[in-house]
C-alpha cells in the first residue's frame, strides 16, 4: 500500500525515464524477467502475431478469389465439385467462353486484387501499430485526431489524385474498357496498353504512348466492345444503273462472307442502304455489315477491295472516272487511244495533192477558241501575240 502511495505521489516520468513496466525491477532475477516477459512483451507479441496471421489470411483469401476470377475457373471446378468440371457440359461451357472477355476479366480481377491487398495491409498494419502504442502507455487519441486532420488536408490538397483513383476504381468495376481495346477518350485515340487506378496508357496509330489520368476523361468511346460495324461508302457515276450497282455490291459482300478468315467475323447479312448523298456527278451508296469487335477495319478493307474488283469488271465507273475507265479498258484490249485521231484523211497520202488557196487560208487562220476560255484568257493571248509580232508589224 505504501509503495502504491509513493508511486502516486511521485512526479510523472519523462519519456526518457525508464517505465517500471518496461523492464523488471530485479534485473538479476530470472523469475523477474519471466514475470516481465509474461506482461507487456507477451501482449505485444500476441498483437503482432494475431495481426500478421490476420493479414496473411486476408491476402491469401483475396489472392485466391481474384486468381479464380482471373483464370475463369468455374465454381464447379473447385474443391469437392472438381469432378463435375471434367464433364461434357463443363467442357462445352468453357469452349463457348469469349477469349477477349476472359482476358478483360483477368486484367480487371488482378487490378482489383492488388488494390484490396494493399488496402488490407494498410488497415491491419495501422491497427497493429495503434494497439502496440496503447500497450506502451502512449496516448493514441492525438494520433487519431492528427490522422483525421491529415486526411482532411490530403483530401483538399490531392483532390485530382483522389478523383483519378475513384474514377479508375469505378471504371474497372463497370468494365468500361480493358487492355487491347481501341478507345477514344478525347485527348487521345488508340489501343489501351495498361490500366491502373490512376492513369490509362493508350498507344495511338503514330506509336505515341499517351498517359491519360482517369479523372480527366469526361467520356470514353470504346470501339471494340461487344460488336462493331464495318461501313463502306461508294461514290458511283451519276448515270450508273443503281440496280446493277446494288447487285454488284451484294456480290462483293458475298465474296467477303465466303472468305475463310474474315467470314467467321461477320455477324448477320450485309445491308445496302439507299442513296446517301446526291451530287452533280456522283451517287453515294452505303454498304454496312455487323462484325466481331476490332474486326470492322479488316472487313471494311476487304469490302473495298472486292467492290473495286466487281465494279471494274462490270464496267461501272466511280464518280468522275468514266473517261479514265474507258481508256483503261481500251488499253487492256490493246487499242491505242490516239489511233483513230492519227488516221489520215482521204487524199492526204496522194503525192500530187496540191494545197489550194482555201487550204492556205485555213492554215493561216487562227486556231479555234477554247469554249472554256474567259475574257482574261483572251487578253493574255492578245498580249502574247503583240510581244511575239515583229516591230514593223504592230499595226
MARLOZA-204943 format. One record per residue (C-alpha): residue number from 1; x, y, z; residue in one letter. Coordinates in steps of 0.25 Angstrom, whole numbers. Example, Ala and Ser with C-alpha at 12.3 -4.5 7.8 and 13.67 -1.06 7.14 Angstrom:
BEGIN
[r 1 [49 -18 31] A],
[r 2 [55 -4 29] S],
***
This chain:
BEGIN
[r 1 [0 0 0] X],
[r 2 [11 9 3] X],
[r 3 [18 6 -10] X],
[r 4 [5 10 -17] X],
[r 5 [4 23 -10] X],
[r 6 [19 26 -13] X],
[r 7 [17 23 -28] X],
[r 8 [4 32 -28] X],
[r 9 [12 44 -21] X],
[r 10 [24 43 -30] X],
[r 11 [24 52 -42] X],
[r 12 [20 47 -56] X],
[r 13 [33 41 -62] X],
[r 14 [38 48 -75] X],
[r 15 [39 40 -88] X],
[r 16 [54 38 -85] X],
[r 17 [52 32 -72] X],
[r 18 [50 17 -70] X],
[r 19 [36 12 -68] X],
[r 20 [35 1 -57] X],
[r 21 [27 -7 -66] X],
[r 22 [37 -7 -78] X],
[r 23 [48 -14 -70] X],
[r 24 [47 -24 -58] X],
[r 25 [51 -18 -44] X],
[r 26 [61 -28 -41] X],
[r 27 [69 -29 -54] X],
[r 28 [77 -41 -48] X],
[r 29 [66 -50 -45] X],
[r 30 [61 -60 -55] X],
[r 31 [47 -60 -49] X],
[r 32 [46 -45 -50] X],
[r 33 [50 -46 -65] X],
[r 34 [40 -57 -67] X],
[r 35 [29 -49 -60] X],
[r 36 [33 -37 -68] X],
[r 37 [32 -45 -81] X],
[r 38 [18 -50 -78] X],
[r 39 [13 -36 -77] X],
[r 40 [16 -25 -87] X],
[r 41 [25 -32 -97] X],
[r 42 [15 -44 -98] X],
[r 43 [4 -35 -101] X],
[r 44 [12 -28 -112] X],
[r 45 [16 -41 -118] X],
[r 46 [1 -46 -117] X],
[r 47 [-3 -33 -124] X],
[r 48 [8 -35 -135] X],
[r 49 [5 -50 -137] X],
[r 50 [-10 -48 -138] X],
[r 51 [-9 -36 -147] X],
[r 52 [1 -44 -156] X],
[r 53 [-7 -56 -157] X],
[r 54 [-20 -48 -160] X],
[r 55 [-12 -40 -171] X],
[r 56 [-7 -53 -177] X],
[r 57 [-21 -60 -177] X],
[r 58 [-27 -47 -183] X],
[r 59 [-17 -46 -194] X],
[r 60 [-18 -61 -197] X],
[r 61 [-33 -60 -198] X],
[r 62 [-32 -48 -207] X],
[r 63 [-22 -55 -216] X],
[r 64 [-30 -68 -217] X],
[r 65 [-43 -61 -221] X],
[r 66 [-36 -52 -231] X],
[r 67 [-28 -63 -237] X],
[r 68 [-40 -71 -239] X],
[r 69 [-47 -60 -245] X],
[r 70 [-35 -56 -254] X],
[r 71 [-33 -71 -259] X],
[r 72 [-48 -72 -261] X],
[r 73 [-49 -85 -253] X],
[r 74 [-64 -88 -251] X],
[r 75 [-69 -91 -237] X],
[r 76 [-72 -106 -241] X],
[r 77 [-57 -108 -243] X],
[r 78 [-53 -104 -229] X],
[r 79 [-52 -113 -217] X],
[r 80 [-61 -125 -216] X],
[r 81 [-68 -120 -229] X],
[r 82 [-56 -122 -237] X],
[r 83 [-60 -136 -243] X],
[r 84 [-72 -128 -249] X],
[r 85 [-63 -119 -256] X],
[r 86 [-58 -131 -265] X],
[r 87 [-72 -134 -270] X],
[r 88 [-76 -131 -285] X],
[r 89 [-85 -120 -280] X],
[r 90 [-73 -112 -274] X],
[r 91 [-64 -114 -286] X],
[r 92 [-76 -109 -295] X],
[r 93 [-77 -96 -286] X],
[r 94 [-62 -94 -286] X],
[r 95 [-62 -95 -301] X],
[r 96 [-73 -85 -302] X],
[r 97 [-65 -74 -294] X],
[r 98 [-61 -62 -301] X],
[r 99 [-45 -61 -301] X],
[r 100 [-46 -46 -301] X],
[r 101 [-56 -45 -289] X],
[r 102 [-47 -55 -282] X],
[r 103 [-35 -46 -283] X],
[r 104 [-42 -34 -279] X],
[r 105 [-48 -41 -267] X],
[r 106 [-34 -45 -263] X],
[r 107 [-28 -32 -264] X],
[r 108 [-39 -25 -256] X],
[r 109 [-39 -36 -245] X],
[r 110 [-23 -35 -244] X],
[r 111 [-24 -20 -242] X],
[r 112 [-35 -20 -232] X],
[r 113 [-28 -31 -225] X],
[r 114 [-15 -23 -224] X],
[r 115 [-23 -11 -218] X],
[r 116 [-30 -20 -208] X],
[r 117 [-17 -26 -203] X],
[r 118 [-11 -12 -202] X],
[r 119 [-23 -7 -194] X],
[r 120 [-23 -19 -185] X],
[r 121 [-8 -17 -182] X],
[r 122 [-10 -2 -178] X],
[r 123 [-22 -5 -170] X],
[r 124 [-17 -17 -162] X],
[r 125 [-3 -10 -160] X],
[r 126 [-9 3 -155] X],
[r 127 [-18 -5 -145] X],
[r 128 [-5 -13 -140] X],
[r 129 [3 0 -138] X],
[r 130 [-8 7 -130] X],
[r 131 [-10 -5 -121] X],
[r 132 [5 -6 -118] X],
[r 133 [6 9 -115] X],
[r 134 [-6 7 -106] X],
[r 135 [1 -4 -99] X],
[r 136 [13 4 -97] X],
[r 137 [5 15 -90] X],
[r 138 [5 25 -101] X],
[r 139 [-8 33 -102] X],
[r 140 [-13 30 -116] X],
[r 141 [-24 40 -116] X],
[r 142 [-15 51 -122] X],
[r 143 [-11 41 -133] X],
[r 144 [-25 38 -137] X],
[r 145 [-28 53 -137] X],
[r 146 [-16 56 -145] X],
[r 147 [-19 45 -155] X],
[r 148 [-33 52 -157] X],
[r 149 [-27 65 -159] X],
[r 150 [-16 60 -169] X],
[r 151 [-27 52 -176] X],
[r 152 [-35 65 -178] X],
[r 153 [-23 72 -182] X],
[r 154 [-19 62 -192] X],
[r 155 [-34 62 -197] X],
[r 156 [-33 76 -201] X],
[r 157 [-19 76 -206] X],
[r 158 [-20 64 -214] X],
[r 159 [-34 65 -220] X],
[r 160 [-29 62 -234] X],
[r 161 [-22 49 -229] X],
[r 162 [-34 44 -221] X],
[r 163 [-42 47 -233] X],
[r 164 [-33 39 -242] X],
[r 165 [-33 27 -232] X],
[r 166 [-48 27 -231] X],
[r 167 [-51 28 -246] X],
[r 168 [-41 17 -248] X],
[r 169 [-48 8 -238] X],
[r 170 [-62 11 -244] X],
[r 171 [-56 9 -258] X],
[r 172 [-51 -5 -254] X],
[r 173 [-63 -9 -247] X],
[r 174 [-72 -5 -258] X],
[r 175 [-63 -11 -269] X],
[r 176 [-63 1 -278] X],
[r 177 [-50 -3 -285] X],
[r 178 [-38 -12 -283] X],
[r 179 [-25 -15 -289] X],
[r 180 [-26 -17 -304] X],
[r 181 [-38 -9 -306] X],
[r 182 [-38 3 -316] X],
[r 183 [-43 15 -309] X],
[r 184 [-46 30 -312] X],
[r 185 [-44 38 -299] X],
[r 186 [-43 51 -305] X],
[r 187 [-29 55 -303] X],
[r 188 [-24 42 -309] X],
[r 189 [-29 31 -318] X],
[r 190 [-23 17 -319] X],
[r 191 [-21 4 -313] X],
[r 192 [-21 2 -298] X],
[r 193 [-8 -4 -293] X],
[r 194 [-9 -3 -278] X],
[r 195 [-20 1 -268] X],
[r 196 [-17 5 -254] X],
[r 197 [-25 13 -243] X],
[r 198 [-19 26 -246] X],
[r 199 [-15 26 -261] X],
[r 200 [-18 19 -274] X],
[r 201 [-7 17 -285] X],
[r 202 [-12 18 -299] X],
[r 203 [-3 15 -311] X],
[r 204 [-8 23 -324] X],
[r 205 [-7 20 -338] X],
[r 206 [6 28 -339] X],
[r 207 [13 20 -328] X],
[r 208 [12 31 -317] X],
[r 209 [9 25 -303] X],
[r 210 [-1 34 -296] X],
[r 211 [-3 35 -281] X],
[r 212 [-17 39 -278] X],
[r 213 [-21 42 -264] X],
[r 214 [-34 35 -261] X],
[r 215 [-41 47 -255] X],
[r 216 [-39 55 -267] X],
[r 217 [-47 46 -276] X],
[r 218 [-61 52 -277] X],
[r 219 [-65 42 -288] X],
[r 220 [-60 29 -293] X],
[r 221 [-63 23 -307] X],
[r 222 [-60 8 -307] X],
[r 223 [-59 3 -322] X],
[r 224 [-56 -11 -319] X],
[r 225 [-66 -15 -308] X],
[r 226 [-78 -25 -311] X],
[r 227 [-79 -23 -326] X],
[r 228 [-75 -13 -337] X],
[r 229 [-80 -9 -351] X],
[r 230 [-72 -8 -364] X],
[r 231 [-77 3 -373] X],
[r 232 [-72 5 -387] X],
[r 233 [-78 17 -395] X],
[r 234 [-77 16 -411] X],
[r 235 [-78 28 -420] X],
[r 236 [-82 23 -434] X],
[r 237 [-85 31 -446] X],
[r 238 [-97 39 -447] X],
[r 239 [-103 32 -459] X],
[r 240 [-100 18 -454] X],
[r 241 [-111 7 -452] X],
[r 242 [-114 7 -438] X],
[r 243 [-120 -7 -438] X],
[r 244 [-107 -12 -445] X],
[r 245 [-99 -5 -435] X],
[r 246 [-106 -12 -423] X],
[r 247 [-105 -25 -430] X],
[r 248 [-90 -23 -431] X],
[r 249 [-89 -19 -416] X],
[r 250 [-96 -31 -412] X],
[r 251 [-87 -40 -420] X],
[r 252 [-75 -33 -413] X],
[r 253 [-81 -35 -399] X],
[r 254 [-83 -50 -403] X],
[r 255 [-69 -51 -407] X],
[r 256 [-64 -46 -393] X],
[r 257 [-74 -55 -386] X],
[r 258 [-68 -67 -393] X],
[r 259 [-54 -63 -388] X],
[r 260 [-49 -74 -378] X],
[r 261 [-42 -63 -370] X],
[r 262 [-52 -52 -370] X],
[r 263 [-65 -59 -372] X],
[r 264 [-65 -64 -358] X],
[r 265 [-65 -50 -352] X],
[r 266 [-77 -45 -360] X],
[r 267 [-90 -45 -351] X],
[r 268 [-102 -44 -360] X],
[r 269 [-105 -41 -374] X],
[r 270 [-98 -29 -381] X],
[r 271 [-108 -18 -384] X],
[r 272 [-108 -7 -395] X],
[r 273 [-115 6 -392] X],
[r 274 [-122 15 -402] X],
[r 275 [-115 28 -407] X],
[r 276 [-108 34 -396] X],
[r 277 [-103 46 -404] X],
[r 278 [-106 52 -418] X],
[r 279 [-97 62 -425] X],
[r 280 [-95 67 -439] X],
[r 281 [-86 56 -443] X],
[r 282 [-88 45 -432] X],
[r 283 [-97 36 -425] X],
[r 284 [-93 31 -411] X],
[r 285 [-97 17 -407] X],
[r 286 [-94 11 -393] X],
[r 287 [-90 -4 -390] X],
[r 288 [-91 -8 -376] X],
[r 289 [-89 -21 -368] X],
[r 290 [-88 -25 -353] X],
[r 291 [-75 -31 -349] X],
[r 292 [-67 -36 -337] X],
[r 293 [-60 -26 -328] X],
[r 294 [-48 -20 -334] X],
[r 295 [-50 -26 -348] X],
[r 296 [-58 -15 -354] X],
[r 297 [-46 -9 -361] X],
[r 298 [-41 -22 -367] X],
[r 299 [-55 -25 -372] X],
[r 300 [-56 -11 -378] X],
[r 301 [-43 -12 -385] X],
[r 302 [-47 -26 -391] X],
[r 303 [-61 -20 -395] X],
[r 304 [-54 -8 -402] X],
[r 305 [-45 -18 -410] X],
[r 306 [-56 -27 -414] X],
[r 307 [-65 -15 -418] X],
[r 308 [-54 -9 -427] X],
[r 309 [-52 -22 -434] X],
[r 310 [-66 -25 -437] X],
[r 311 [-69 -11 -442] X],
[r 312 [-57 -11 -451] X],
[r 313 [-60 -24 -457] X],
[r 314 [-75 -19 -459] X],
[r 315 [-70 -6 -465] X],
[r 316 [-77 3 -455] X],
[r 317 [-69 15 -453] X],
[r 318 [-67 22 -440] X],
[r 319 [-71 37 -439] X],
[r 320 [-63 45 -449] X],
[r 321 [-55 33 -454] X],
[r 322 [-63 30 -467] X],
[r 323 [-53 34 -477] X],
[r 324 [-41 28 -469] X],
[r 325 [-49 15 -468] X],
[r 326 [-51 15 -483] X],
[r 327 [-37 18 -486] X],
[r 328 [-32 7 -476] X],
[r 329 [-42 -3 -483] X],
[r 330 [-36 1 -497] X],
[r 331 [-22 -1 -492] X],
[r 332 [-25 -15 -487] X],
[r 333 [-32 -18 -500] X],
[r 334 [-19 -13 -508] X],
[r 335 [-26 -1 -514] X],
[r 336 [-17 11 -516] X],
[r 337 [-24 23 -510] X],
[r 338 [-19 32 -522] X],
[r 339 [-21 22 -533] X],
[r 340 [-33 28 -539] X],
[r 341 [-28 42 -538] X],
[r 342 [-15 38 -545] X],
[r 343 [-23 32 -557] X],
[r 344 [-20 41 -570] X],
[r 345 [-32 47 -577] X],
[r 346 [-35 43 -592] X],
[r 347 [-26 49 -602] X],
[r 348 [-15 52 -591] X],
[r 349 [-6 41 -596] X],
[r 350 [-7 46 -610] X],
[r 351 [7 52 -614] X],
[r 352 [0 60 -625] X],
[r 353 [-9 66 -615] X],
[r 354 [-7 81 -616] X],
[r 355 [-11 92 -606] X],
[r 356 [-21 101 -611] X],
[r 357 [-24 116 -607] X],
[r 358 [-34 111 -598] X],
[r 359 [-25 102 -591] X],
[r 360 [-15 113 -589] X],
[r 361 [-25 122 -583] X],
[r 362 [-29 110 -574] X],
[r 363 [-14 109 -570] X],
[r 364 [-13 124 -567] X],
[r 365 [-26 125 -559] X],
[r 366 [-24 125 -544] X],
[r 367 [-27 113 -536] X],
[r 368 [-41 111 -531] X],
[r 369 [-45 118 -518] X],
[r 370 [-46 109 -506] X],
[r 371 [-60 110 -501] X],
[r 372 [-55 109 -486] X],
[r 373 [-46 121 -488] X],
[r 374 [-50 134 -481] X],
[r 375 [-48 149 -485] X],
[r 376 [-36 148 -477] X],
[r 377 [-30 137 -485] X],
[r 378 [-33 145 -498] X],
[r 379 [-26 157 -492] X],
[r 380 [-14 149 -489] X],
[r 381 [-13 143 -503] X],
[r 382 [-14 156 -509] X],
[r 383 [-3 162 -501] X],
[r 384 [6 149 -504] X],
[r 385 [3 151 -519] X],
[r 386 [7 166 -519] X],
[r 387 [20 162 -512] X],
[r 388 [23 151 -522] X],
[r 389 [20 160 -534] X],
[r 390 [32 167 -541] X],
[r 391 [33 182 -538] X],
[r 392 [29 187 -552] X],
[r 393 [16 178 -552] X],
[r 394 [10 185 -540] X],
[r 395 [-2 191 -548] X],
***
